[in-house]
Amino acid sequence: MAAGLLMRGSTQFGLFVILFIMWVVFSSLAPGFLSRFNLNSVGRSVAIDIVVGFAQMVVLATGGMNLSVGAIGVCSVMTLGYFLQMWGLPIPVAILLTLGLGGVLGWLNGFAITRTGVNSFVVTLATASLFTGAMLIFSKGVPLNGLPPELGAFAKSSVGRVPTLAIVAIGIGIALYVLFKHSVLGRQILAAGANPRAAEMSGVPVDRVIVFVHVLSGVLAAAAAIMLTAKNGAALPGAAGDDWLLPSFLAPVIGGTSLAGGLISVVGTIFGALLVSTIRSGLLVLQIGNFWLQLFLGIFLLGAILLERYRSALAVRAQTRAA
């Protein structure tokens, strides 16, 4: 019975129960957890975590991974700040150019992976160091604090009680849901992740699909960087980077996206990101050291990986019985 429930996909329900228990515990221990100020802060933080999770999810769909999500993010943060403060470009133009930079960096990842045949883990580990080093040489690690106030005002705005950044994240989620659920390209991405050889024999351009998901991942990482810059009101070289690596995997994997490829969950990634932000905010309100955050996130990621492996073993066993 338990195995059947797992096979039918009770991941999102399980996440919902965990989130409900955490919200009850945190609000009991710290009444300020449910204050309007804290809820608004959580809403803006979870919006960024959701988009960071999406940036990793689209690559996981093909069975690969992108360890340079944080590096692309910090490059985008400083580039946006440079465009706005040093060049004085209008905000929409600076945002479009920053998204384009994210796409180019993602394309470099995809191009290197498909042309060399080297595993995405190795390629993106190398480019993460390359991108971060280039950003530090370019910016000299100096923060840019003279950004237009309209950018910060946008991050602080809300529609009703819903932060505008959260609406942006949900809009991106809807677009990704349509891509994977209702488009030929989305089905090709999932087919390439489930069985690359069979997909290629069926006419799916697997290499082009891999390049596309890395370009998309780069654009999404840049979008998250733009949201983070707006939230901070400044371009900080210490933003994003390694801090994004663990949450980028945790949100999609704990939400039901398969590490082996071929299966993603947009809604699950949103729940996973909400879990990350809830833990972070709860520990902050309880004034518990930030190092506990890494411990909790590591425990949840390890649990999600073990659960994913267990479900894969159940799937293989079910196929063997049916044969």
Disulfide bonds with the S-S distance in Angstrom:
none
